[in-house]
């Protein structure tokens, strides 16, 4: 049985990702999925207004919603799914899951974000869709300001 560790942070994007990659979701024999859900990060300002238990409750509801959307896609055929909610560094979680489940292929189906560097899921992997550099908004704003100043001076 092939084992696949699938990292997800957006169920809709993951469904599209799996639909585009037939080798990932193909019916090449029985498969065991380890669905690792990476909940969106909350800003540090939220901690002033929301208790730790309320944040954990929100993460649990988000996790249940992601499972509800992805389990029908992943359980096609003889596939089994083991859901995991990610906490802590993803590279450490990947190492722990590989020790626990044996040799497994790692698939990063997290949505790429512009200007945000995604944490790698394994030491030898770069996140999918990740560019080698990101252009911060402040740099773009400064460039626009310089162009505007140049136009006004003419």
C-alpha positions in Angstrom: 0.0 0.0 0.0 1.4 3.3 -1.1 1.5 6.0 1.7 1.2 9.7 0.8 1.6 12.6 3.3 -0.6 15.4 1.9 -0.2 18.9 3.2 -3.2 21.2 2.8 -4.2 24.7 3.9 -7.2 25.3 1.6 -9.6 22.5 0.7 -10.8 24.1 -2.6 -7.2 24.6 -3.8 -6.2 21.0 -2.7 -9.2 19.6 -4.7 -8.0 21.5 -7.8 -4.4 20.4 -7.2 -5.4 16.7 -6.9 -7.6 17.0 -10.0 -4.7 18.5 -12.0 -2.3 15.8 -10.8 -3.8 12.5 -11.7 -0.7 10.7 -10.6 -1.3 12.0 -7.1 -5.0 10.9 -6.9 -4.9 8.1 -9.4 -6.1 4.6 -8.8 -2.7 2.9 -8.8 -3.7 0.4 -6.2 -4.6 0.9 -2.6 -3.3 4.0 -1.0 -3.1 5.4 2.5 -3.4 9.2 2.8 -2.1 11.1 5.8 -4.0 14.4 5.4 -2.1 17.1 7.2 -4.2 20.3 7.6 -2.3 23.5 8.2 -4.7 26.0 9.7 -4.3 29.6 8.8 -2.3 31.6 11.2 -4.0 34.2 13.3 -2.4 37.6 13.9 -0.8 38.4 17.2 -3.5 41.0 17.8 -6.2 38.4 18.0 -4.7 37.0 21.2 -5.8 40.2 23.0 -9.5 39.5 22.2 -9.8 35.7 21.9 -8.9 33.1 24.5 -6.6 30.2 23.8 -9.6 27.7 24.1 -11.6 29.8 21.6 -8.7 29.7 19.1 -8.3 26.0 19.5 -12.1 25.5 19.1 -11.9 27.6 15.8 -9.0 25.4 14.6 -11.0 22.3 15.3 -14.0 23.5 13.4 -11.8 24.6 10.5 -10.1 21.1 10.5 -13.5 19.4 10.5 -14.6 21.5 7.5 -11.5 20.7 5.5 -11.9 17.0 6.2 -15.6 17.2 5.1 -14.5 18.7 1.8 -11.5 16.5 1.1 -12.5 13.0 2.4 -14.8 12.2 -0.5 -12.0 12.9 -3.0 -9.3 11.0 -1.1 -11.4 7.9 -0.2 -12.1 6.9 -3.8 -11.3 3.3 -4.3 -9.5 1.4 -1.5 -7.9 4.5 0.0 -7.7 5.1 3.7 -7.3 8.6 5.2 -5.6 9.5 8.5 -6.3 13.1 9.3 -3.7 15.2 11.3 -3.9 18.8 12.4 -0.5 20.4 12.0 1.0 22.1 15.0 4.6 23.3 15.2 7.3 23.2 12.5 6.2 21.2 9.4 9.7 19.7 8.8 9.6 18.1 12.3 6.0 16.9 11.7 7.1 15.3 8.4 9.9 13.5 10.1 7.6 12.2 12.9 5.0 11.1 10.3 7.6 9.2 8.3 8.9 7.4 11.4 5.3 6.6 12.4 4.0 5.5 8.9 7.2 4.3 7.3 8.4 5.4 3.9 5.9 7.8 2.5 5.8 10.3 -0.4 5.3 13.9 0.7 2.9 16.1 -1.4 2.6 19.8 -0.7 -0.8 21.0 -1.9 -0.9 24.3 0.1 -2.0 27.4 -1.7 0.9 29.6 -2.7 0.6 33.2 -1.4 2.1 36.2 -3.0 4.7 37.9 -0.8 4.6 35.2 1.8 7.2 32.5 2.1 5.6 29.2 2.9 7.4 27.0 5.4 9.0 24.0 3.7 7.3 20.6 4.7 10.6 18.7 4.4 14.2 19.7 4.5 14.8 18.7 0.8 11.6 20.3 -0.6 10.6 23.8 -1.6 6.9 24.7 -1.3 4.9 24.3 -4.5 4.5 27.5 -6.5 7.1 29.2 -4.3 9.1 31.9 -6.1 12.7 32.3 -5.2 12.0 35.8 -3.9 9.0 37.9 -2.9 8.5 41.6 -3.6 7.3 43.3 -0.4 4.5 45.8 -0.7 6.6 48.6 0.7 9.1 48.3 -2.2 6.3 48.3 -4.7 4.8 51.4 -3.1 8.1 53.2 -3.1 8.5 52.4 -6.8 5.1 53.8 -7.6 5.9 56.9 -5.5 9.1 57.4 -7.5 7.4 57.0 -10.8 4.6 59.5 -9.7 7.3 62.0 -8.5 9.1 61.7 -11.9 5.9 62.3 -13.8 5.0 65.4 -11.8 8.4 66.9 -12.2 8.3 66.9 -16.0 
